[in-house]
Amino acid sequence: MSRLARHPHPACPTYVLTDRLHRERTVCVTAEEITDTVSTWLATLGVQTPLVDELCRMIRDGAWAQAHAIADMLSVDVTVA
């Protein structure tokens, strides 16, 4: 008989964020870090918006179509690392 391999629960997903306006700004973050990261990037442009929180919520909920639509408005790319 072969043994069944047990895998630990997957760790928190990591996401790759890229600032489309500044391509050198690419980071790997957890879902909890998305809001702070994108808010910081936007603050350098003098922008503040509740869409950042909505983006994070859509990513956590797995609503990728909505997340990508919001990311487009914020000029960021988001992918699962």
PyMOL commands that set and color helices and strands:
alter all, ss='L'
color gray80, all
select helices_A, chain A and resi 31-43+51-61+64-74
alter helices_A, ss='H'
color red, helices_A
select strands_A, chain A and resi 14-19+26-30+76-80
alter strands_A, ss='S'
color yellow, strands_A
deselect
rebuild
show_as cartoon
